[in-house]
Amino acid sequence: MLTASDLAVAGLTPLSTCDWPGQLVATVFLQGCPLACTYCHNPLLIDPRARGTVPWADVADLLERRHGLLDGVVFSGGEPTRQHALRAAMVEVRSLGYRVGLHTAGTYPTRLAQVLDLVDWVGLDIKSVPQLYRAQTGVDAWAKAVASLRAVQRSGVAFQVRTTVDPTVQAPEDVAELTELLCGLGSRSTCCRRRGRTGRRTSTARRCAPRAAVLGASRLDRSAQARLGAERTAHASTRRPSARRSTRSANEIIRGSCVETMAVMPSASTTARSRAITAVPVSVSS
């Protein structure tokens, strides 16, 4: 029987404010991915034969020490659902009192469906329009991504559909087509992140229904801000001395991260505003 210790963990971020909208989380990066996306920012995590570099005991130890400071744990990758020990790890995380988030490209819809009862939020990456999926990822995985979207919708779990746009592969009309396809599949919103020549991401949100122009801003509440401040204080004694000490407040750090988000509808009256906030990472839950 597999346990959490059987996971091949390639990396661990003790504190993230942008891997789960509005939540303070630890992010666990799992080794192995069946895709080879043109913009991949974790290419060393692709090889499924590579062994993990972080023992699960280190993850468990972190979580034992962060009660009251973290809201949950996000499993990312790589492609987390590739590993059969994922469910055991999620069970352990929940037993410690944390919520569970999951980043997935939907390449294993059956395995995804088998863990959704343990998940509180899913970030589902749908890479491109069907005809460009192979060019973007190296694999024709559109049908699997759609099957995964259906599974998440049936589960009732909160989720966000995301697309990173590579301008060397996708034209603006391809992005518009993908948005319409996702709307037709019942996704109420999509988050588009553009990968520029410098590698920096910018984001915009597209919305299917034309009811309201501004959907609203999602940001960490005051209690989460306080916990973020406590988290920084807890680490202050372990940091190396720096010649330049930061004087930014917790609020300023939050505003500078990708926690503060806004979703703007692409109606005629808001198109200009939508373009104006493309530098703000957008997070929209469906």
N, C-alpha and C positions, 0 to 999 in steps of 0.2 A: 504494500500500500504506500502510495506516494505521500510525502510530507512537504511542508514548506521548505525544509532544508534541501530538497531536491531541485529547487529553482536555480537556474543559472542567472545570477544577478550580476549585471555588468556595471551598475552604477547606482548611487544613492544620493539624492539631494535632501538634506535634513529639513530644509524649509523652502517652500515655493509658494508664491502668491499668484501665480498665473497658470498653473496646470489644472486648476479646478475653479471656475468662476466663483468669486466671493468666499473662497475657503482657504484657510491656512493648512497646508499639507506637506507631508514628506512624499517624495516621488521616487519610486523604485523602477529602475530601468532594466528590463529583461533582455537577455541575449537572443539573437536570431530573428530574421525577418525574411519572408518569401519574396518581398518586393525589392526593387532597386530604383527608387525614385530619383529623378534627375536632380532634385534639390536636396537630397537627404543630408541632414545635418549630423546624423549619427552613423556614418558608414561603417565604423568598426563594430557596430552592433548587428550587422546583417548576417555574418557567418553563423549558421546554426551549430557548427561543430565546435566553436570556441567555448571554452569553459568560463563560468562566471568568475569574477574577480572580487566580489563582495559576499562574504558568508551571510546566510540568512540570520545567523546569531547576531550580527552587527545591526541588522534591521530591527530585530526584536528588542535588542538592548536600547536602541534609540527610542522606540515607541514606549518602552517602560519608563523612560526618563522624561517623556514629553507630554504626559497627561496634563490636560488643562491648557496646553500651549498649542496643540495641533487639533484640527477638526477631523482630519482623515488621512488616508494614504491613497495615492494614485499609482496604479500599475501602468507603466508606459514601456516603450521599447525603442527599437525592435518591435516585434509584434507579440504582446503578452499572451494572447490566446493560443500561440503555438506551443506553449509549455503546459504539459499535463498536470504539473504540480500547482498551477495557478489557483485552482479552487481551494486546495489545502491552505495556501498562504492567505487567501481571502478570509477563510474561516478563522484562522488564527488572529488576523488583524481585527476582525469584528469581535472576537472574544476578549480583546484588549480594550474594547470600548470605542473603537474608531470607525468612522464611516469609510466606505470604499468607492474610489473612482477608478475608471478604466479608460485608457486611450487605445483605440483599435482602428485598423484599416478595414476590418470586416472580412478578412481573407479566410477565416475559418468560422462560418456562420453557425455550424452545429456546436462547436466548442463554445462559441460566444453564448449561445442560448443556454448552455449547461451551467453557466456561472452567473447569469443575470439575476437570479434570486438573491445573490449576495452583494449586488452592486447598487449603489445609490445614485450614480451619475456616470454617463458614458460620453466620451468625446469621440465621435465617429468620423474618421477621415475618409471622405469619398473624393477620390483624386482628380477625376476628370470626366468629360463626356465619354460615352462608350467607345467611339471610334478613335480616341486618343489615349485610352487607358494603357495600352502596351507601350506607346511612345513615352508616356509619363512615368510608368512604373516597371516596364520590362515584362509585364504579365497582363493577360486579358482577364482581369478580375472584376469587371463591372457587375456581372451577374451575382457574384458572391457578396459584393458590397451591398447590392440591393437586398439580397436575402438577409443580410445582417441588419439592415435598416428595418426591414419588416419584423425581425425578431425583437429588436429593441422597442419598436412601436407596440407590439403585442404585449410586451412585459409591463408596460406602464412606467418604466424607469425614466427619470429625467435625462435628457440627452441634448447634445449640440452636434449639428452636422457641420463639418469644417472642410475647407478646400484650400490648399496652398497652390497658388497659381504661378507656374513657371512661364514667363513671357516668351521664352524661346520655344515653347511647345504650344501654349494656348493663346489664342487671340481673344480680344474682348467679347466677340460674338460667341466663342466657345463657353466662356464663363456665363454669359447670359443664357445660353442653351442649357447648361448644367443646372442653373438656378431654376429654370422652368421645369426641367425634368424632375428635380427634387420636390418642387412644389406639387407636381402631378402625382408624386409618390406619397404625398401627405406630410412632407416635412414643412413645418410652418415657417422655418427660417434657415438661412445658411450663413456661415461665417467664411468670408474669403480673405485669405492672407496672400499677399503678393510678394514673391521672392525677386528682388531687384538684382542688378549686376553686382552690387556690393555685398549681397547675401543678407541684407537687412530685410526683416519682414515688416510690411504694413498691412493694415486690415480694414475691410469695409464689411458692412452687413447688408444683406438683401432680404427683403420680406415679401411674401406672396400676397397677403391680404392687404387691400388698400384702405383700411379703416382709420388708422391713426398715423400721423406723420412721425412722431417721436415715441418710441416704445418705452423709453425710460433709461435711466442709468443704474447700473448694478455695481455696488462698491462694498467694501468691507464695513460692517457696522462698528459701532464704538467699542463693543466688547472684543471684537476681533482685532481692532487697532491696538487695544490695550495689551492683548496677548502677544501681538507682534512686538510691541515695545518690551514686554517681559522676556520674549525669546532673544531679542538683541542683547538685553542686559545679562541674560544667562550665559551668553557666548563671549561677553566682553573680557572676562578674565582669561579666556583661553586663546584670544587672538594675539598675534605678534604685535609688538609696539609699532606704531606707524608715525612717521614724521608729520603726517597730515591727518588730523583727527576730523571725522565727519561731524558736523553740527546739525545735520538734517533731522527733523522730527519724524516720528512714525508716520504722521499724515503725509509728509512730503515724500517719504519712501513709497508709500502706497500710491500716491499720485504718479510717481515715476515708474511704477511697475505696470504689469498688465492686468491688475485687478480692477481698476476703475474702467468701466466699459459702457458703451452706448450703442444702441441699435437704431438705425435710421431707415425708414421706409423709402424705397426708390420712387416715390411719386414725383410728379413734375415739380411740385413746390419744394421738395426736399433734396433733389438730386445734387444741387450745388453744396448743400450742407453735408451730405453724405461724402462727397469728394473732399470736403474740407477737413474731415476727421480721419482720413485714411491712415494717419500716423498713430492713431489710438487703437491698440489691439482690441478687437471686438469679440464679445462672448454672448451668444444668444442661445437660450435653452428652448428646445422644442417641447 
